[in-house]
């Protein structure tokens, strides 16, 4: 049986619901500190999924 990766609760933030100024600041941090995630979030595939499912984007803090 698979075990959870971590028993600690991870703090997450919903980027989709942040006020504009906080969203810009979060995006700048993601681009600087997590460039692979920034690239993934900008990919056409992920953007298509967001549009298709009216999804919200959550990331670990």
N, C-alpha and C positions, 0 to 999 in steps of 0.2 A: 504494500500500500504506500502510495506517495505521501511524503510529509510536506507540510507547507514550507516555503522557502524561508520564512521568518515568522516567529511567533509574535514579534513586536508589531503593533499597528503602525503602518506607514502613514505619514502625513501627506495628503494630496491636496491639490488645488484645481478647481475647475476654471481653466483659462477662458472658457466661453462666457462665463458669467462675471468676470472681473470688470470693474469700471475701466473706461478707456485708458486713463493714466496708469493704472496698475497693470493693465494688460500690456501696454508698451514696455513698462519696466520689466515685467516678467519675460517678455519676448527677448529683450536685450540680454537678460541673464542667460536665457536658454541658448541664444546664439553664441554667447561668449563661453559658457561653461559646458554646454552639451550640444556641440555642433551636429553630431549625428542625429540627435532627436530633432533639431531644428530642420535639418534636411528632410527627415521623414515626414514631419508635420507639413512641410511645404510641397511634398510630392503630389503629383496629380492623382495617384491612387488613393492616398489618404483623404485628400480634398474631395474626391468623388464619393468615398464612403461617408464622409461627414454630410455632404449634400443629400445623398440617397437616403440615409437613415435619420436625417435631422439630428445628428449626433452632437454631443458636447465633448470637448477635449479636457481630459483630466491628466495631470502629470504629478509625479512625486515631487515634493518640495526639496 
